[in-house]
Structure formats: C-alpha cells, structure tokens
Amino acid sequence: MEYLNLKALTASVVYSVLGIAILMISFYVFNRLTPGTLRREILEEHNTALAIIAAAFMLAVALIISAAIHG
C-alpha cells in the first residue's frame, strides 16, 4: 500500500476543507459589500452580469487559495 500515504491524504483533506472555508467566508464578505443581496438580484431580477461577476470572484479566490496551498 505504498500508493496510500496517510500523511499526504490527511494534508490534502485539511487543505481542501480550509480552502473551502476561506472561499465561503470571502464570498460572504463579497455579498455584504455589494448593494442588495446577490441571491435576490440573480434569481429574481435575472441579473446575468452580477452572476458572471460573482462566478469570476469565486474562481479568482479559488485560484489564489490553490496557489497558496501548493506553493
């Protein structure tokens, strides 16, 4: 079982959970800084531009977190 390295697996899980938590916190801050609520604007008002901006923000933060974790 040399393919299964418990230390690497544990580190991977911890970093994944940490990255997801940071992403959720940063999206919450982004939601609080924008006027109105993103949920209402995207789902009820069909604001496509705001949905694209929110998705781009999440991708950018995910790339930053990924680069920070992998060095």
PDB file of N, H, CA, C and O in Angstrom:
ATOM      1  N   MET A   1       0.824  -1.199   0.000  1.00  0.00           N
ATOM      2  CA  MET A   1       0.000   0.000   0.000  1.00  0.00           C
ATOM      3  C   MET A   1       0.863   1.256   0.000  1.00  0.00           C
ATOM      4  O   MET A   1       0.580   2.201   0.736  1.00  0.00           O
ATOM      5  N   GLU A   2       1.887   1.273  -0.797  1.00  0.00           N
ATOM      6  H   GLU A   2       2.117   0.505  -1.394  1.00  0.00           H
ATOM      7  CA  GLU A   2       2.737   2.451  -0.860  1.00  0.00           C
ATOM      8  C   GLU A   2       2.061   3.595  -1.607  1.00  0.00           C
ATOM      9  O   GLU A   2       2.508   4.740  -1.536  1.00  0.00           O
ATOM     10  N   TYR A   3       0.977   3.280  -2.325  1.00  0.00           N
ATOM     11  H   TYR A   3       0.614   2.350  -2.382  1.00  0.00           H
ATOM     12  CA  TYR A   3       0.246   4.322  -3.037  1.00  0.00           C
ATOM     13  C   TYR A   3      -0.562   5.195  -2.086  1.00  0.00           C
ATOM     14  O   TYR A   3      -0.830   6.359  -2.382  1.00  0.00           O
ATOM     15  N   LEU A   4      -0.944   4.641  -0.958  1.00  0.00           N
ATOM     16  H   LEU A   4      -0.726   3.695  -0.717  1.00  0.00           H
ATOM     17  CA  LEU A   4      -1.770   5.355   0.006  1.00  0.00           C
ATOM     18  C   LEU A   4      -0.896   5.905   1.121  1.00  0.00           C
ATOM     19  O   LEU A   4      -0.543   5.190   2.059  1.00  0.00           O
ATOM     20  N   ASN A   5      -0.555   7.163   1.014  1.00  0.00           N
ATOM     21  H   ASN A   5      -0.842   7.745   0.252  1.00  0.00           H
ATOM     22  CA  ASN A   5       0.253   7.831   2.020  1.00  0.00           C
ATOM     23  C   ASN A   5      -0.701   8.574   2.950  1.00  0.00           C
ATOM     24  O   ASN A   5      -1.309   9.567   2.550  1.00  0.00           O
ATOM     25  N   LEU A   6      -0.835   8.105   4.177  1.00  0.00           N
ATOM     26  H   LEU A   6      -0.341   7.298   4.502  1.00  0.00           H
ATOM     27  CA  LEU A   6      -1.814   8.674   5.108  1.00  0.00           C
ATOM     28  C   LEU A   6      -1.528  10.137   5.426  1.00  0.00           C
ATOM     29  O   LEU A   6      -2.459  10.932   5.558  1.00  0.00           O
ATOM     30  N   LYS A   7      -0.267  10.499   5.550  1.00  0.00           N
ATOM     31  H   LYS A   7       0.489   9.854   5.443  1.00  0.00           H
ATOM     32  CA  LYS A   7       0.089  11.887   5.857  1.00  0.00           C
ATOM     33  C   LYS A   7      -0.313  12.821   4.705  1.00  0.00           C
ATOM     34  O   LYS A   7      -0.847  13.903   4.945  1.00  0.00           O
ATOM     35  N   ALA A   8      -0.061  12.408   3.473  1.00  0.00           N
ATOM     36  H   ALA A   8       0.373  11.529   3.279  1.00  0.00           H
ATOM     37  CA  ALA A   8      -0.431  13.227   2.314  1.00  0.00           C
ATOM     38  C   ALA A   8      -1.943  13.308   2.159  1.00  0.00           C
ATOM     39  O   ALA A   8      -2.477  14.358   1.802  1.00  0.00           O
ATOM     40  N   LEU A   9      -2.629  12.214   2.424  1.00  0.00           N
ATOM     41  H   LEU A   9      -2.195  11.361   2.714  1.00  0.00           H
ATOM     42  CA  LEU A   9      -4.088  12.204   2.336  1.00  0.00           C
ATOM     43  C   LEU A   9      -4.704  13.127   3.381  1.00  0.00           C
ATOM     44  O   LEU A   9      -5.631  13.881   3.084  1.00  0.00           O
ATOM     45  N   THR A  10      -4.191  13.065   4.596  1.00  0.00           N
ATOM     46  H   THR A  10      -3.439  12.452   4.838  1.00  0.00           H
ATOM     47  CA  THR A  10      -4.693  13.936   5.667  1.00  0.00           C
ATOM     48  C   THR A  10      -4.440  15.402   5.331  1.00  0.00           C
ATOM     49  O   THR A  10      -5.324  16.241   5.506  1.00  0.00           O
ATOM     50  N   ALA A  11      -3.247  15.712   4.854  1.00  0.00           N
ATOM     51  H   ALA A  11      -2.529  15.031   4.712  1.00  0.00           H
ATOM     52  CA  ALA A  11      -2.923  17.095   4.487  1.00  0.00           C
ATOM     53  C   ALA A  11      -3.832  17.577   3.361  1.00  0.00           C
ATOM     54  O   ALA A  11      -4.275  18.725   3.365  1.00  0.00           O
ATOM     55  N   SER A  12      -4.103  16.716   2.416  1.00  0.00           N
ATOM     56  H   SER A  12      -3.743  15.783   2.413  1.00  0.00           H
ATOM     57  CA  SER A  12      -4.979  17.073   1.297  1.00  0.00           C
ATOM     58  C   SER A  12      -6.388  17.400   1.779  1.00  0.00           C
ATOM     59  O   SER A  12      -6.987  18.381   1.337  1.00  0.00           O
ATOM     60  N   VAL A  13      -6.911  16.589   2.674  1.00  0.00           N
ATOM     61  H   VAL A  13      -6.425  15.792   3.034  1.00  0.00           H
ATOM     62  CA  VAL A  13      -8.257  16.812   3.203  1.00  0.00           C
ATOM     63  C   VAL A  13      -8.299  18.097   4.025  1.00  0.00           C
ATOM     64  O   VAL A  13      -9.236  18.885   3.894  1.00  0.00           O
ATOM     65  N   VAL A  14      -7.304  18.314   4.863  1.00  0.00           N
ATOM     66  H   VAL A  14      -6.543  17.674   4.970  1.00  0.00           H
ATOM     67  CA  VAL A  14      -7.271  19.520   5.705  1.00  0.00           C
ATOM     68  C   VAL A  14      -7.182  20.766   4.833  1.00  0.00           C
ATOM     69  O   VAL A  14      -7.906  21.735   5.065  1.00  0.00           O
ATOM     70  N   TYR A  15      -6.305  20.753   3.834  1.00  0.00           N
ATOM     71  H   TYR A  15      -5.717  19.966   3.646  1.00  0.00           H
ATOM     72  CA  TYR A  15      -6.178  21.914   2.958  1.00  0.00           C
ATOM     73  C   TYR A  15      -7.441  22.145   2.138  1.00  0.00           C
ATOM     74  O   TYR A  15      -7.808  23.291   1.879  1.00  0.00           O
ATOM     75  N   SER A  16      -8.094  21.095   1.737  1.00  0.00           N
ATOM     76  H   SER A  16      -7.795  20.164   1.947  1.00  0.00           H
ATOM     77  CA  SER A  16      -9.346  21.239   0.986  1.00  0.00           C
ATOM     78  C   SER A  16     -10.424  21.894   1.843  1.00  0.00           C
ATOM     79  O   SER A  16     -11.106  22.814   1.391  1.00  0.00           O
ATOM     80  N   VAL A  17     -10.576  21.425   3.067  1.00  0.00           N
ATOM     81  H   VAL A  17     -10.022  20.678   3.433  1.00  0.00           H
ATOM     82  CA  VAL A  17     -11.575  21.994   3.975  1.00  0.00           C
ATOM     83  C   VAL A  17     -11.238  23.446   4.288  1.00  0.00           C
ATOM     84  O   VAL A  17     -12.121  24.302   4.316  1.00  0.00           O
ATOM     85  N   LEU A  18      -9.970  23.716   4.522  1.00  0.00           N
ATOM     86  H   LEU A  18      -9.252  23.020   4.499  1.00  0.00           H
ATOM     87  CA  LEU A  18      -9.544  25.084   4.800  1.00  0.00           C
ATOM     88  C   LEU A  18      -9.798  25.996   3.603  1.00  0.00           C
ATOM     89  O   LEU A  18     -10.261  27.125   3.769  1.00  0.00           O
ATOM     90  N   GLY A  19      -9.500  25.515   2.404  1.00  0.00           N
ATOM     91  H   GLY A  19      -9.124  24.598   2.269  1.00  0.00           H
ATOM     92  CA  GLY A  19      -9.731  26.309   1.199  1.00  0.00           C
ATOM     93  C   GLY A  19     -11.202  26.596   0.970  1.00  0.00           C
ATOM     94  O   GLY A  19     -11.570  27.713   0.605  1.00  0.00           O
ATOM     95  N   ILE A  20     -12.047  25.594   1.183  1.00  0.00           N
ATOM     96  H   ILE A  20     -11.748  24.687   1.480  1.00  0.00           H
ATOM     97  CA  ILE A  20     -13.486  25.798   1.026  1.00  0.00           C
ATOM     98  C   ILE A  20     -14.013  26.782   2.061  1.00  0.00           C
ATOM     99  O   ILE A  20     -14.862  27.615   1.742  1.00  0.00           O
ATOM    100  N   ALA A  21     -13.528  26.701   3.286  1.00  0.00           N
ATOM    101  H   ALA A  21     -12.838  26.025   3.545  1.00  0.00           H
ATOM    102  CA  ALA A  21     -13.955  27.632   4.333  1.00  0.00           C
ATOM    103  C   ALA A  21     -13.550  29.060   3.987  1.00  0.00           C
ATOM    104  O   ALA A  21     -14.346  29.986   4.146  1.00  0.00           O
ATOM    105  N   ILE A  22     -12.328  29.244   3.520  1.00  0.00           N
ATOM    106  H   ILE A  22     -11.682  28.492   3.391  1.00  0.00           H
ATOM    107  CA  ILE A  22     -11.870  30.583   3.137  1.00  0.00           C
ATOM    108  C   ILE A  22     -12.688  31.111   1.965  1.00  0.00           C
ATOM    109  O   ILE A  22     -13.034  32.292   1.936  1.00  0.00           O
ATOM    110  N   LEU A  23     -12.996  30.259   1.010  1.00  0.00           N
ATOM    111  H   LEU A  23     -12.715  29.300   1.034  1.00  0.00           H
ATOM    112  CA  LEU A  23     -13.810  30.667  -0.139  1.00  0.00           C
ATOM    113  C   LEU A  23     -15.203  31.096   0.304  1.00  0.00           C
ATOM    114  O   LEU A  23     -15.721  32.104  -0.178  1.00  0.00           O
ATOM    115  N   MET A  24     -15.813  30.349   1.213  1.00  0.00           N
ATOM    116  H   MET A  24     -15.393  29.531   1.605  1.00  0.00           H
ATOM    117  CA  MET A  24     -17.152  30.707   1.694  1.00  0.00           C
ATOM    118  C   MET A  24     -17.132  32.014   2.478  1.00  0.00           C
ATOM    119  O   MET A  24     -18.036  32.838   2.335  1.00  0.00           O
ATOM    120  N   ILE A  25     -16.118  32.207   3.298  1.00  0.00           N
ATOM    121  H   ILE A  25     -15.384  31.538   3.415  1.00  0.00           H
ATOM    122  CA  ILE A  25     -16.012  33.455   4.067  1.00  0.00           C
ATOM    123  C   ILE A  25     -15.804  34.639   3.134  1.00  0.00           C
ATOM    124  O   ILE A  25     -16.429  35.685   3.311  1.00  0.00           O
ATOM    125  N   SER A  26     -14.934  34.485   2.145  1.00  0.00           N
ATOM    126  H   SER A  26     -14.426  33.635   2.001  1.00  0.00           H
ATOM    127  CA  SER A  26     -14.688  35.598   1.225  1.00  0.00           C
ATOM    128  C   SER A  26     -15.922  35.902   0.374  1.00  0.00           C
ATOM    129  O   SER A  26     -16.175  37.064   0.056  1.00  0.00           O
ATOM    130  N   PHE A  27     -16.697  34.870  -0.002  1.00  0.00           N
ATOM    131  H   PHE A  27     -16.491  33.926   0.257  1.00  0.00           H
ATOM    132  CA  PHE A  27     -17.923  35.126  -0.753  1.00  0.00           C
ATOM    133  C   PHE A  27     -18.960  35.830   0.125  1.00  0.00           C
ATOM    134  O   PHE A  27     -19.701  36.685  -0.360  1.00  0.00           O
ATOM    135  N   TYR A  28     -19.016  35.480   1.405  1.00  0.00           N
ATOM    136  H   TYR A  28     -18.413  34.786   1.799  1.00  0.00           H
ATOM    137  CA  TYR A  28     -19.924  36.165   2.327  1.00  0.00           C
ATOM    138  C   TYR A  28     -19.540  37.646   2.441  1.00  0.00           C
ATOM    139  O   TYR A  28     -20.410  38.517   2.431  1.00  0.00           O
ATOM    140  N   VAL A  29     -18.254  37.924   2.548  1.00  0.00           N
ATOM    141  H   VAL A  29     -17.547  37.217   2.556  1.00  0.00           H
ATOM    142  CA  VAL A  29     -17.797  39.319   2.616  1.00  0.00           C
ATOM    143  C   VAL A  29     -18.141  40.041   1.313  1.00  0.00           C
ATOM    144  O   VAL A  29     -18.591  41.186   1.345  1.00  0.00           O
ATOM    145  N   PHE A  30     -17.934  39.387   0.168  1.00  0.00           N
ATOM    146  H   PHE A  30     -17.568  38.457   0.142  1.00  0.00           H
ATOM    147  CA  PHE A  30     -18.290  39.967  -1.130  1.00  0.00           C
ATOM    148  C   PHE A  30     -19.781  40.277  -1.193  1.00  0.00           C
ATOM    149  O   PHE A  30     -20.179  41.322  -1.707  1.00  0.00           O
ATOM    150  N   ASN A  31     -20.599  39.376  -0.675  1.00  0.00           N
ATOM    151  H   ASN A  31     -20.275  38.527  -0.257  1.00  0.00           H
ATOM    152  CA  ASN A  31     -22.044  39.573  -0.663  1.00  0.00           C
ATOM    153  C   ASN A  31     -22.426  40.764   0.216  1.00  0.00           C
ATOM    154  O   ASN A  31     -23.335  41.522  -0.122  1.00  0.00           O
ATOM    155  N   ARG A  32     -21.736  40.927   1.335  1.00  0.00           N
ATOM    156  H   ARG A  32     -20.997  40.312   1.609  1.00  0.00           H
ATOM    157  CA  ARG A  32     -22.051  42.041   2.235  1.00  0.00           C
ATOM    158  C   ARG A  32     -21.595  43.383   1.663  1.00  0.00           C
ATOM    159  O   ARG A  32     -22.201  44.414   1.956  1.00  0.00           O
ATOM    160  N   LEU A  33     -20.534  43.384   0.850  1.00  0.00           N
ATOM    161  H   LEU A  33     -20.042  42.547   0.612  1.00  0.00           H
ATOM    162  CA  LEU A  33     -20.017  44.639   0.319  1.00  0.00           C
ATOM    163  C   LEU A  33     -20.804  45.143  -0.882  1.00  0.00           C
ATOM    164  O   LEU A  33     -20.777  46.338  -1.174  1.00  0.00           O
ATOM    165  N   THR A  34     -21.495  44.268  -1.575  1.00  0.00           N
ATOM    166  H   THR A  34     -21.517  43.297  -1.338  1.00  0.00           H
ATOM    167  CA  THR A  34     -22.283  44.690  -2.733  1.00  0.00           C
ATOM    168  C   THR A  34     -23.661  45.155  -2.271  1.00  0.00           C
ATOM    169  O   THR A  34     -24.208  44.625  -1.304  1.00  0.00           O
ATOM    170  N   PRO A  35     -24.219  46.145  -2.966  1.00  0.00           N
ATOM    171  CA  PRO A  35     -25.552  46.616  -2.576  1.00  0.00           C
ATOM    172  C   PRO A  35     -26.619  45.564  -2.890  1.00  0.00           C
ATOM    173  O   PRO A  35     -26.556  44.892  -3.919  1.00  0.00           O
ATOM    174  N   GLY A  36     -27.580  45.433  -2.010  1.00  0.00           N
ATOM    175  H   GLY A  36     -27.631  45.979  -1.174  1.00  0.00           H
ATOM    176  CA  GLY A  36     -28.629  44.430  -2.197  1.00  0.00           C
ATOM    177  C   GLY A  36     -28.107  43.040  -1.883  1.00  0.00           C
ATOM    178  O   GLY A  36     -26.973  42.880  -1.430  1.00  0.00           O
ATOM    179  N   THR A  37     -28.926  42.050  -2.123  1.00  0.00           N
ATOM    180  H   THR A  37     -29.847  42.180  -2.491  1.00  0.00           H
ATOM    181  CA  THR A  37     -28.476  40.686  -1.907  1.00  0.00           C
ATOM    182  C   THR A  37     -28.252  40.013  -3.254  1.00  0.00           C
ATOM    183  O   THR A  37     -29.040  40.180  -4.186  1.00  0.00           O
ATOM    184  N   LEU A  38     -27.181  39.259  -3.343  1.00  0.00           N
ATOM    185  H   LEU A  38     -26.541  39.123  -2.586  1.00  0.00           H
ATOM    186  CA  LEU A  38     -26.854  38.586  -4.596  1.00  0.00           C
ATOM    187  C   LEU A  38     -27.921  37.576  -4.972  1.00  0.00           C
ATOM    188  O   LEU A  38     -28.255  37.429  -6.148  1.00  0.00           O
ATOM    189  N   ARG A  39     -28.453  36.888  -3.990  1.00  0.00           N
ATOM    190  H   ARG A  39     -28.182  37.008  -3.035  1.00  0.00           H
ATOM    191  CA  ARG A  39     -29.460  35.857  -4.258  1.00  0.00           C
ATOM    192  C   ARG A  39     -30.693  36.452  -4.943  1.00  0.00           C
ATOM    193  O   ARG A  39     -31.180  35.917  -5.938  1.00  0.00           O
ATOM    194  N   ARG A  40     -31.187  37.562  -4.398  1.00  0.00           N
ATOM    195  H   ARG A  40     -30.791  37.996  -3.589  1.00  0.00           H
ATOM    196  CA  ARG A  40     -32.375  38.186  -4.980  1.00  0.00           C
ATOM    197  C   ARG A  40     -32.075  38.757  -6.355  1.00  0.00           C
ATOM    198  O   ARG A  40     -32.873  38.608  -7.280  1.00  0.00           O
ATOM    199  N   GLU A  41     -30.937  39.403  -6.493  1.00  0.00           N
ATOM    200  H   GLU A  41     -30.288  39.524  -5.742  1.00  0.00           H
ATOM    201  CA  GLU A  41     -30.583  40.012  -7.779  1.00  0.00           C
ATOM    202  C   GLU A  41     -30.416  38.969  -8.884  1.00  0.00           C
ATOM    203  O   GLU A  41     -30.838  39.184 -10.021  1.00  0.00           O
ATOM    204  N   ILE A  42     -29.802  37.844  -8.543  1.00  0.00           N
ATOM    205  H   ILE A  42     -29.460  37.669  -7.620  1.00  0.00           H
ATOM    206  CA  ILE A  42     -29.533  36.829  -9.567  1.00  0.00           C
ATOM    207  C   ILE A  42     -30.777  35.997  -9.859  1.00  0.00           C
ATOM    208  O   ILE A  42     -31.108  35.776 -11.024  1.00  0.00           O
ATOM    209  N   LEU A  43     -31.470  35.534  -8.822  1.00  0.00           N
ATOM    210  H   LEU A  43     -31.201  35.713  -7.875  1.00  0.00           H
ATOM    211  CA  LEU A  43     -32.590  34.628  -9.031  1.00  0.00           C
ATOM    212  C   LEU A  43     -33.894  35.334  -9.395  1.00  0.00           C
ATOM    213  O   LEU A  43     -34.627  34.858 -10.262  1.00  0.00           O
ATOM    214  N   GLU A  44     -34.192  36.446  -8.755  1.00  0.00           N
ATOM    215  H   GLU A  44     -33.597  36.832  -8.051  1.00  0.00           H
ATOM    216  CA  GLU A  44     -35.465  37.119  -9.003  1.00  0.00           C
ATOM    217  C   GLU A  44     -35.373  38.178 -10.101  1.00  0.00           C
ATOM    218  O   GLU A  44     -36.273  38.296 -10.932  1.00  0.00           O
ATOM    219  N   GLU A  45     -34.292  38.942 -10.101  1.00  0.00           N
ATOM    220  H   GLU A  45     -33.561  38.847  -9.426  1.00  0.00           H
ATOM    221  CA  GLU A  45     -34.144  40.016 -11.078  1.00  0.00           C
ATOM    222  C   GLU A  45     -33.442  39.547 -12.349  1.00  0.00           C
ATOM    223  O   GLU A  45     -33.379  40.295 -13.325  1.00  0.00           O
ATOM    224  N   HIS A  46     -32.914  38.327 -12.355  1.00  0.00           N
ATOM    225  H   HIS A  46     -32.966  37.720 -11.562  1.00  0.00           H
ATOM    226  CA  HIS A  46     -32.214  37.740 -13.507  1.00  0.00           C
ATOM    227  C   HIS A  46     -31.064  38.626 -13.983  1.00  0.00           C
ATOM    228  O   HIS A  46     -30.919  38.899 -15.174  1.00  0.00           O
ATOM    229  N   ASN A  47     -30.255  39.064 -13.029  1.00  0.00           N
ATOM    230  H   ASN A  47     -30.373  38.842 -12.061  1.00  0.00           H
ATOM    231  CA  ASN A  47     -29.114  39.922 -13.328  1.00  0.00           C
ATOM    232  C   ASN A  47     -27.928  39.037 -13.742  1.00  0.00           C
ATOM    233  O   ASN A  47     -27.170  38.568 -12.893  1.00  0.00           O
ATOM    234  N   THR A  48     -27.779  38.818 -15.034  1.00  0.00           N
ATOM    235  H   THR A  48     -28.395  39.199 -15.724  1.00  0.00           H
ATOM    236  CA  THR A  48     -26.740  37.935 -15.555  1.00  0.00           C
ATOM    237  C   THR A  48     -25.349  38.507 -15.312  1.00  0.00           C
ATOM    238  O   THR A  48     -24.416  37.762 -15.009  1.00  0.00           O
ATOM    239  N   ALA A  49     -25.206  39.808 -15.440  1.00  0.00           N
ATOM    240  H   ALA A  49     -25.964  40.412 -15.685  1.00  0.00           H
ATOM    241  CA  ALA A  49     -23.895  40.428 -15.242  1.00  0.00           C
ATOM    242  C   ALA A  49     -23.403  40.203 -13.812  1.00  0.00           C
ATOM    243  O   ALA A  49     -22.223  39.924 -13.601  1.00  0.00           O
ATOM    244  N   LEU A  50     -24.280  40.320 -12.852  1.00  0.00           N
ATOM    245  H   LEU A  50     -25.239  40.547 -13.023  1.00  0.00           H
ATOM    246  CA  LEU A  50     -23.895  40.102 -11.459  1.00  0.00           C
ATOM    247  C   LEU A  50     -23.548  38.633 -11.217  1.00  0.00           C
ATOM    248  O   LEU A  50     -22.647  38.336 -10.433  1.00  0.00           O
ATOM    249  N   ALA A  51     -24.238  37.727 -11.867  1.00  0.00           N
ATOM    250  H   ALA A  51     -24.970  37.968 -12.504  1.00  0.00           H
ATOM    251  CA  ALA A  51     -23.914  36.301 -11.739  1.00  0.00           C
ATOM    252  C   ALA A  51     -22.531  36.016 -12.315  1.00  0.00           C
ATOM    253  O   ALA A  51     -21.783  35.215 -11.754  1.00  0.00           O
ATOM    254  N   ILE A  52     -22.186  36.652 -13.412  1.00  0.00           N
ATOM    255  H   ILE A  52     -22.793  37.302 -13.868  1.00  0.00           H
ATOM    256  CA  ILE A  52     -20.863  36.468 -14.006  1.00  0.00           C
ATOM    257  C   ILE A  52     -19.784  37.042 -13.098  1.00  0.00           C
ATOM    258  O   ILE A  52     -18.730  36.431 -12.927  1.00  0.00           O
ATOM    259  N   ILE A  53     -20.035  38.203 -12.518  1.00  0.00           N
ATOM    260  H   ILE A  53     -20.892  38.700 -12.657  1.00  0.00           H
ATOM    261  CA  ILE A  53     -19.078  38.816 -11.594  1.00  0.00           C
ATOM    262  C   ILE A  53     -18.883  37.935 -10.363  1.00  0.00           C
ATOM    263  O   ILE A  53     -17.751  37.742  -9.919  1.00  0.00           O
ATOM    264  N   ALA A  54     -19.963  37.401  -9.810  1.00  0.00           N
ATOM    265  H   ALA A  54     -20.883  37.557 -10.171  1.00  0.00           H
ATOM    266  CA  ALA A  54     -19.863  36.530  -8.629  1.00  0.00           C
ATOM    267  C   ALA A  54     -19.093  35.255  -8.961  1.00  0.00           C
ATOM    268  O   ALA A  54     -18.271  34.805  -8.162  1.00  0.00           O
ATOM    269  N   ALA A  55     -19.348  34.673 -10.121  1.00  0.00           N
ATOM    270  H   ALA A  55     -20.015  35.039 -10.769  1.00  0.00           H
ATOM    271  CA  ALA A  55     -18.625  33.467 -10.527  1.00  0.00           C
ATOM    272  C   ALA A  55     -17.146  33.763 -10.749  1.00  0.00           C
ATOM    273  O   ALA A  55     -16.290  32.970 -10.357  1.00  0.00           O
ATOM    274  N   ALA A  56     -16.842  34.890 -11.370  1.00  0.00           N
ATOM    275  H   ALA A  56     -17.538  35.534 -11.689  1.00  0.00           H
ATOM    276  CA  ALA A  56     -15.445  35.267 -11.593  1.00  0.00           C
ATOM    277  C   ALA A  56     -14.734  35.501 -10.256  1.00  0.00           C
ATOM    278  O   ALA A  56     -13.572  35.128 -10.097  1.00  0.00           O
ATOM    279  N   PHE A  57     -15.424  36.112  -9.307  1.00  0.00           N
ATOM    280  H   PHE A  57     -16.368  36.415  -9.436  1.00  0.00           H
ATOM    281  CA  PHE A  57     -14.841  36.325  -7.981  1.00  0.00           C
ATOM    282  C   PHE A  57     -14.522  34.995  -7.311  1.00  0.00           C
ATOM    283  O   PHE A  57     -13.441  34.821  -6.748  1.00  0.00           O
ATOM    284  N   MET A  58     -15.466  34.053  -7.375  1.00  0.00           N
ATOM    285  H   MET A  58     -16.344  34.194  -7.833  1.00  0.00           H
ATOM    286  CA  MET A  58     -15.230  32.753  -6.749  1.00  0.00           C
ATOM    287  C   MET A  58     -14.082  32.013  -7.418  1.00  0.00           C
ATOM    288  O   MET A  58     -13.275  31.388  -6.730  1.00  0.00           O
ATOM    289  N   LEU A  59     -13.992  32.068  -8.740  1.00  0.00           N
ATOM    290  H   LEU A  59     -14.648  32.575  -9.298  1.00  0.00           H
ATOM    291  CA  LEU A  59     -12.880  31.429  -9.447  1.00  0.00           C
ATOM    292  C   LEU A  59     -11.540  32.072  -9.099  1.00  0.00           C
ATOM    293  O   LEU A  59     -10.540  31.378  -8.917  1.00  0.00           O
ATOM    294  N   ALA A  60     -11.526  33.392  -9.008  1.00  0.00           N
ATOM    295  H   ALA A  60     -12.338  33.956  -9.156  1.00  0.00           H
ATOM    296  CA  ALA A  60     -10.285  34.091  -8.681  1.00  0.00           C
ATOM    297  C   ALA A  60      -9.808  33.733  -7.277  1.00  0.00           C
ATOM    298  O   ALA A  60      -8.625  33.460  -7.074  1.00  0.00           O
ATOM    299  N   VAL A  61     -10.712  33.734  -6.322  1.00  0.00           N
ATOM    300  H   VAL A  61     -11.673  33.956  -6.488  1.00  0.00           H
ATOM    301  CA  VAL A  61     -10.337  33.383  -4.948  1.00  0.00           C
ATOM    302  C   VAL A  61      -9.904  31.922  -4.869  1.00  0.00           C
ATOM    303  O   VAL A  61      -8.963  31.594  -4.146  1.00  0.00           O
ATOM    304  N   ALA A  62     -10.581  31.041  -5.606  1.00  0.00           N
ATOM    305  H   ALA A  62     -11.346  31.307  -6.194  1.00  0.00           H
ATOM    306  CA  ALA A  62     -10.197  29.623  -5.615  1.00  0.00           C
ATOM    307  C   ALA A  62      -8.803  29.444  -6.202  1.00  0.00           C
ATOM    308  O   ALA A  62      -8.030  28.628  -5.699  1.00  0.00           O
ATOM    309  N   LEU A  63      -8.466  30.180  -7.245  1.00  0.00           N
ATOM    310  H   LEU A  63      -9.094  30.843  -7.653  1.00  0.00           H
ATOM    311  CA  LEU A  63      -7.114  30.097  -7.818  1.00  0.00           C
ATOM    312  C   LEU A  63      -6.061  30.610  -6.850  1.00  0.00           C
ATOM    313  O   LEU A  63      -4.976  30.036  -6.757  1.00  0.00           O
ATOM    314  N   ILE A  64      -6.362  31.672  -6.134  1.00  0.00           N
ATOM    315  H   ILE A  64      -7.244  32.138  -6.209  1.00  0.00           H
ATOM    316  CA  ILE A  64      -5.429  32.215  -5.154  1.00  0.00           C
ATOM    317  C   ILE A  64      -5.206  31.218  -4.027  1.00  0.00           C
ATOM    318  O   ILE A  64      -4.069  30.993  -3.612  1.00  0.00           O
ATOM    319  N   ILE A  65      -6.284  30.620  -3.528  1.00  0.00           N
ATOM    320  H   ILE A  65      -7.207  30.803  -3.865  1.00  0.00           H
ATOM    321  CA  ILE A  65      -6.174  29.630  -2.462  1.00  0.00           C
ATOM    322  C   ILE A  65      -5.388  28.416  -2.941  1.00  0.00           C
ATOM    323  O   ILE A  65      -4.548  27.890  -2.211  1.00  0.00           O
ATOM    324  N   SER A  66      -5.657  27.976  -4.150  1.00  0.00           N
ATOM    325  H   SER A  66      -6.339  28.403  -4.743  1.00  0.00           H
ATOM    326  CA  SER A  66      -4.946  26.826  -4.704  1.00  0.00           C
ATOM    327  C   SER A  66      -3.450  27.104  -4.833  1.00  0.00           C
ATOM    328  O   SER A  66      -2.628  26.251  -4.500  1.00  0.00           O
ATOM    329  N   ALA A  67      -3.101  28.284  -5.313  1.00  0.00           N
ATOM    330  H   ALA A  67      -3.769  28.977  -5.584  1.00  0.00           H
ATOM    331  CA  ALA A  67      -1.701  28.642  -5.438  1.00  0.00           C
ATOM    332  C   ALA A  67      -1.021  28.757  -4.079  1.00  0.00           C
ATOM    333  O   ALA A  67       0.145  28.393  -3.932  1.00  0.00           O
ATOM    334  N   ALA A  68      -1.745  29.259  -3.092  1.00  0.00           N
ATOM    335  H   ALA A  68      -2.693  29.555  -3.211  1.00  0.00           H
ATOM    336  CA  ALA A  68      -1.187  29.375  -1.752  1.00  0.00           C
ATOM    337  C   ALA A  68      -0.950  28.008  -1.121  1.00  0.00           C
ATOM    338  O   ALA A  68       0.037  27.813  -0.411  1.00  0.00           O
ATOM    339  N   ILE A  69      -1.837  27.075  -1.373  1.00  0.00           N
ATOM    340  H   ILE A  69      -2.638  27.233  -1.950  1.00  0.00           H
ATOM    341  CA  ILE A  69      -1.707  25.740  -0.789  1.00  0.00           C
ATOM    342  C   ILE A  69      -0.567  24.966  -1.459  1.00  0.00           C
ATOM    343  O   ILE A  69       0.225  24.315  -0.777  1.00  0.00           O
ATOM    344  N   HIS A  70      -0.485  25.035  -2.759  1.00  0.00           N
ATOM    345  H   HIS A  70      -1.129  25.564  -3.313  1.00  0.00           H
ATOM    346  CA  HIS A  70       0.516  24.257  -3.487  1.00  0.00           C
ATOM    347  C   HIS A  70       1.879  24.926  -3.542  1.00  0.00           C
ATOM    348  O   HIS A  70       2.866  24.301  -3.928  1.00  0.00           O
ATOM    349  N   GLY A  71       1.934  26.182  -3.161  1.00  0.00           N
ATOM    350  H   GLY A  71       1.132  26.690  -2.848  1.00  0.00           H
ATOM    351  CA  GLY A  71       3.222  26.870  -3.101  1.00  0.00           C
ATOM    352  C   GLY A  71       3.603  27.403  -4.386  1.00  0.00           C
ATOM    353  O   GLY A  71       4.664  28.014  -4.511  1.00  0.00           O
TER     354      GLY A  71
END
